[in-house]
Structure formats: C-alpha cells, structure tokens
Amino acid sequence: MRSKVQNNINLKHILIGLSLLFILLLILRPNLTSSSPQPTQLVEKASQNEESHHQEEPSCRKIPSSLADTIIHYSTSNITPQQTFKEVSVTARVLQRKSPCNFLVFGLGHDSPMWSALNHGGRTVFLEEDKNWIETLTNKFPSLEAYHAKYNTKVSEADELMQVGKQEECRVVGDLRYSKCALALTELPSLFYEVEWDLIMVDAPTGYIPEAPGRMGAIYTAGMAARGRKEGETDVFVHDVDRVVEDRFSAEFLCEGYMKEQEGRLRHFTIPSHRSQLGMPFCS
C-alpha cells in the first residue's frame, strides 16, 4: 500500500512537471528563432534595445485559464489519470508533433483536462455515455467540450459483431452516417462526421461486463473515420487492450499492419486515408 501511494505521488509530480515544462515552452516559443542572428542583426537589435530602454516594460504573459485550472487540479488532487505515465507518454509524443490539432476522445474522465491541455490551441472533443457525468465534469471544467453518445451494443454480442464486421458492407469507406454496417456508430453528434480528426483515443464506452455497451463500435468507427479522411493519416489509440474485445477488435479493424507500438495496455495505430489512394486494401 505504501508503495502504491508513493507511485501515485510520483506520477502526480511528473505530470505537474510536464505541465509546467509545456507552459514554459509555450511562453518561450514565440521568442525563439530557427537560426542564430547575423552580425548586422545583432547591431540592429542592440540599437533597438537602446532606443526602447526608456520605454514602458511589456506586460507579463498570462497562460490561458484552462491551463491554469488543469495545473491546479492535478497539483491539489489525489486522483490521477487512468493511464500510466508510459501509456500517456505515447499519445503525448504524437500531440507534441501534431498539436494544435483535432483530437477526439471516446470517454470523459479524470484525464480529460490533461488531454485538452496537451492539445492547447487545438480542438479536443469528448464523447461520453453518461449524461450526468458530463454535467458534473464540465461544471468543474467549463472549457471541456463534451457531448453525449449513445451505444446500442453489448459486450455479450462481440463475437457476432466480429463476424458482421468481416462482411463486405463493413469494408466500404464512405460517410459513416449512412453505413449499412451494424458496427458503425451512425448516431453520434453531427460534429463527429463533419470534422477530420488527427487523433482519436478509444477509452470508452464501458466494457468490463457483458451488459455494458463495449468498444466494438467505437473501435470500428474510429478506424473507418481515419480511412475516410480526404488525405493524410490519423493516429488512433486504444486503451485496455488487455481485455478480449479491445484486443481482437483493434487488431481486426485498425489492423496489425498499421500498429506503431504498444505500451502497457495502450496500442497506437497510424491509419492512412483510403480516399486519397483508391483501391487500398482494408488492412496494410
């Protein structure tokens, strides 16, 4: 128990440190240049400094309130994100490269303020099955953009849905709203179908009991949304791959050939657009 408490404290300190480092880089980035100044530039800069010596000092930079709230939350709370430090780092590295970007997360949790902060300046959207939880967390963090998502499947139907997903109608890339595949989530909030997502995280819906919705549809739909973008590629992450549904459905519909890495219970796939390259096989 003592070791577990110590690990939680260490994780919290690491997250706080990463947040502070991110904010420091954000503040300093505009002042950095890609190359060293030339001698003439140094002379000009010295002249400018002398001329502005008696001018009023610029006001200090302020971080956005959403970032401030996130830092305070993790600094003062014993609740840590559901993913481990190593698992979080996989997605964080991609966000460091791609943000600001469009980031979709299936699930709204204690790690949501962190994901939103790591994609500062981009759009981070959360899809959550529990309306009451949406209200609770968005009241605490008003900057979070979250919507209710309905699921019509059950974990107990996973084997049947796996066979359905192998049929030809489930391999056709197109507008998911009109898909005839039983795995496709066709009733998500309209913005899901209107935005091209750069990153998609599947960490919901509930999937640990037979009566729960399970992540079969979320995994399939994430993969098809990635294939259906106009061009480029989408990074898709699936958490809890130690469970049967997440393991089998991610391998089948996100494809082992597209998998970049696995860290703990998290898998990372990079799926290219199939619309920009007609005739591409469903899996690489």
C-alpha positions in Angstrom: 0.0 0.0 0.0 2.8 2.4 0.9 4.5 1.7 -2.5 1.2 2.3 -4.3 0.8 5.7 -2.6 4.3 6.7 -3.3 3.9 5.7 -7.0 0.7 7.9 -7.2 2.6 10.8 -5.7 5.5 10.4 -8.1 3.1 10.2 -11.1 1.4 13.4 -9.9 4.7 15.2 -9.6 5.8 14.1 -13.0 2.5 15.3 -14.6 2.9 18.6 -12.8 6.4 18.9 -14.1 5.4 18.1 -17.6 2.6 20.7 -17.5 5.0 23.4 -16.3 7.5 22.5 -18.9 4.9 22.6 -21.6 3.7 26.1 -20.5 7.3 27.3 -20.3 7.9 26.2 -23.9 4.6 27.8 -25.0 5.7 31.1 -23.5 9.2 31.0 -24.9 8.5 29.6 -28.3 7.5 32.9 -30.0 10.8 34.4 -28.9 12.9 31.6 -30.4 14.3 31.7 -33.9 15.4 28.9 -36.1 18.9 30.3 -36.7 21.5 32.4 -34.9 21.3 36.1 -35.6 23.8 37.6 -38.1 26.2 40.4 -37.0 24.1 43.0 -38.7 21.0 41.7 -36.9 22.9 41.9 -33.6 23.8 45.6 -34.3 20.2 46.4 -35.2 18.9 44.6 -32.1 21.4 46.5 -29.9 20.2 49.7 -31.4 16.6 48.8 -30.8 17.3 47.8 -27.2 18.9 51.2 -26.6 16.0 53.1 -28.2 13.4 51.1 -26.2 15.4 51.3 -22.9 13.3 54.1 -21.5 10.0 52.7 -22.9 7.4 51.1 -20.7 8.2 47.4 -19.9 5.9 44.9 -21.7 3.2 43.3 -19.6 3.8 39.8 -18.4 2.4 36.9 -20.4 -0.5 35.1 -19.0 -1.3 31.4 -19.5 -4.9 30.6 -20.5 -7.3 29.9 -17.6 -7.9 26.4 -18.9 -4.2 25.5 -18.5 -4.1 27.2 -15.1 -7.2 25.2 -13.9 -5.6 21.9 -15.1 -2.3 22.5 -13.3 -4.2 23.5 -10.1 -6.4 20.4 -10.4 -3.6 17.9 -10.7 -1.5 19.7 -8.1 -4.2 19.5 -5.4 -5.9 16.3 -6.2 -5.1 12.7 -5.3 -6.9 11.5 -8.4 -4.5 10.6 -11.2 -5.3 9.8 -14.8 -6.5 6.2 -15.6 -3.5 5.6 -17.8 0.1 5.0 -16.6 2.8 7.5 -17.2 4.3 5.4 -20.0 0.9 5.0 -21.7 0.2 8.7 -21.5 3.6 9.4 -23.0 2.8 7.6 -26.2 -0.1 9.9 -27.0 1.7 13.0 -25.6 4.6 12.4 -28.1 2.2 12.4 -31.0 0.4 15.5 -29.7 3.8 17.3 -29.3 4.3 16.7 -33.0 0.8 17.4 -34.3 -0.8 19.9 -31.9 -2.7 22.2 -32.3 -5.0 19.6 -34.0 -8.4 17.9 -33.9 -8.4 15.3 -31.1 -11.4 13.1 -30.4 -11.6 11.1 -27.3 -14.2 8.4 -26.6 -14.7 8.8 -22.9 -14.8 11.7 -20.4 -12.6 11.0 -17.4 -10.2 12.4 -14.8 -7.6 12.6 -17.5 -9.7 14.8 -19.8 -8.3 18.2 -18.6 -4.8 16.8 -19.3 -5.6 15.8 -22.9 -7.2 19.2 -23.5 -4.2 21.0 -22.1 -1.7 18.9 -24.1 -3.6 19.9 -27.3 -3.6 23.6 -26.3 -4.8 25.8 -29.2 -6.5 22.8 -30.9 -9.9 21.3 -30.6 -10.3 18.4 -28.2 -13.8 16.8 -28.1 -15.0 14.1 -25.7 -17.9 11.7 -26.3 -19.4 10.3 -23.1 -22.2 7.8 -22.5 -23.2 9.2 -19.1 -25.1 12.5 -19.2 -24.8 13.1 -15.5 -21.1 12.7 -15.6 -20.8 15.2 -18.5 -22.6 17.7 -16.4 -20.5 17.0 -13.3 -17.1 17.3 -15.0 -18.0 20.2 -17.4 -19.3 22.2 -14.4 -15.9 21.8 -12.8 -14.0 22.4 -16.1 -16.2 24.6 -18.3 -13.5 24.7 -21.1 -14.0 21.0 -21.8 -16.1 20.2 -24.9 -18.1 17.1 -24.3 -21.2 15.5 -25.9 -23.4 12.6 -25.1 -23.0 9.4 -27.2 -25.5 6.6 -27.4 -24.5 3.0 -27.9 -26.8 0.1 -29.0 -24.5 -2.8 -28.5 -23.5 -5.1 -25.6 -20.2 -6.8 -24.8 -22.1 -10.1 -25.0 -22.7 -9.5 -28.7 -19.0 -9.1 -29.5 -18.5 -12.5 -31.3 -21.5 -11.9 -33.5 -20.4 -8.4 -34.3 -16.9 -9.6 -35.2 -18.3 -11.8 -37.9 -20.6 -9.0 -39.1 -17.6 -6.7 -39.4 -15.9 -9.0 -41.8 -18.6 -8.7 -44.4 -18.1 -6.6 -47.5 -20.6 -3.9 -46.5 -18.4 -3.1 -43.4 -15.3 -2.6 -45.5 -16.7 0.2 -47.7 -15.2 3.6 -47.0 -17.8 6.4 -47.1 -20.0 8.6 -45.0 -20.5 6.7 -41.7 -23.9 8.3 -41.2 -25.2 6.1 -44.0 -23.2 3.0 -43.4 -25.1 -0.3 -43.5 -22.6 -2.0 -41.2 -24.1 -2.9 -37.8 -20.8 -1.9 -36.2 -20.9 1.7 -37.4 -21.9 4.4 -35.0 -24.4 6.3 -37.1 -26.0 8.4 -34.3 -23.1 10.3 -32.8 -23.2 14.1 -32.5 -23.1 15.6 -36.0 -19.7 17.3 -35.5 -18.1 13.8 -35.4 -18.9 13.3 -39.0 -18.1 16.9 -40.1 -14.5 17.1 -38.6 -11.4 15.3 -39.9 -9.8 14.0 -36.7 -6.0 14.0 -36.5 -6.0 11.8 -33.3 -8.7 9.5 -31.9 -8.5 7.9 -28.5 -10.8 5.0 -27.7 -11.1 4.7 -23.9 -14.8 4.2 -23.7 -17.6 3.2 -23.5 -17.9 0.9 -20.6 -16.7 -2.6 -21.5 -15.9 -4.7 -18.4 -19.3 -6.5 -18.0 -21.4 -8.5 -20.5 -24.3 -6.0 -20.3 -22.0 -2.9 -21.0 -22.0 -1.3 -24.5 -18.4 -2.4 -25.2 -16.0 -0.7 -27.5 -16.6 -2.7 -30.6 -18.4 0.1 -32.4 -16.1 2.8 -31.2 -13.0 0.9 -32.4 -14.6 0.1 -35.8 -15.9 3.7 -36.3 -12.6 5.2 -35.4 -10.8 3.1 -38.0 -13.4 3.9 -40.7 -13.3 7.7 -39.9 -9.5 7.5 -40.3 -9.8 5.7 -43.7 -12.4 8.2 -44.8 -10.5 11.4 -44.3 -9.6 13.3 -47.5 -5.9 12.9 -47.2 -3.1 12.3 -44.7 -3.3 9.9 -41.7 -5.0 9.6 -38.4 -3.3 8.3 -35.2 -5.7 6.0 -33.3 -5.1 4.9 -29.7 -7.0 2.1 -28.0 -6.8 1.6 -24.2 -7.4 -1.6 -22.2 -6.1 -3.9 -24.9 -5.6 -6.5 -22.1 -9.3 -7.2 -22.5 -10.6 -9.5 -25.2 -12.8 -7.0 -27.1 -10.2 -4.3 -27.2 -7.5 -6.8 -28.2 -9.4 -8.5 -31.0 -11.3 -5.6 -32.5 -8.3 -3.3 -32.6 -6.3 -6.0 -34.4 -9.1 -6.7 -36.9 -10.4 -3.2 -37.7 -7.4 -1.0 -37.0 -5.1 -3.7 -38.4 -1.9 -5.0 -37.0 0.0 -3.7 -40.1 -1.0 -0.2 -39.1 0.1 -0.6 -35.4 3.1 1.5 -34.5 3.6 0.5 -30.9 2.1 -1.0 -27.7 2.9 0.3 -24.3 1.2 -1.5 -21.4 -2.5 -1.6 -22.1 -2.3 1.1 -24.9 -2.0 0.4 -28.6 -1.1 3.1 -31.2 -2.1 2.8 -34.8 -1.5 5.2 -37.7 -4.1 4.8 -40.4 -3.7 6.5 -43.8 -6.5 7.9 -45.9 -8.1 5.4 -48.2 -9.9 8.0 -50.2 -6.7 9.6 -51.5 -5.4 6.2 -52.6 -8.3 4.3 -54.2 -8.0 0.5 -54.2 -6.1 0.3 -51.0 -6.7 -3.0 -49.1 -8.6 -2.7 -45.9 -5.5 -3.6 -43.9 -1.9 -2.8 -44.9 
